[in-house]
Amino acid sequence: MSVKSVLNSNQRRSLIAKLIRQGGVESQSHLVKLLAREGVKVTQATASRDLEDLGATRVRDASGEFQYVIPEETG
């Protein structure tokens, strides 16, 4: 695990987007834990703001579990 705890907000959101695209981000608290494994310490409130800024939403996957997804960028 590399220590990335000094990420700016854009770098942090980029990492969050990568984690979401890899799949398996079930909740804000789960995201906080995944970020901690990457060496990034954030509060749930920060994770919530970042998810909102990314336009992330929770949807049910094929097995009925909730997962975060982000809209594909257009342009």
URHUSUL-V216737 format. One record per backbone hydrogen bond with DSSP energy under -1.0 kcal/mol. NH is the residue of the N-H (numbers start at 0). CO is the residue of the C=O. If there is no record, write none. Layout:
nh=NH co=CO
nh=NH co=CO
//
This chain:
nh=11 co=7
nh=12 co=8
nh=13 co=9
nh=14 co=10
nh=15 co=11
nh=16 co=12
nh=17 co=13
nh=18 co=14
nh=19 co=15
nh=20 co=16
nh=21 co=17
nh=22 co=19
nh=25 co=23
nh=30 co=26
nh=31 co=27
nh=32 co=28
nh=33 co=29
nh=34 co=30
nh=35 co=31
nh=36 co=32
nh=38 co=35
nh=39 co=34
nh=46 co=42
nh=47 co=43
nh=48 co=44
nh=49 co=45
nh=50 co=46
nh=51 co=47
nh=52 co=48
nh=53 co=49
nh=55 co=50
nh=56 co=68
nh=58 co=66
nh=60 co=64
nh=63 co=60
nh=66 co=58
nh=67 co=24
nh=68 co=56
//
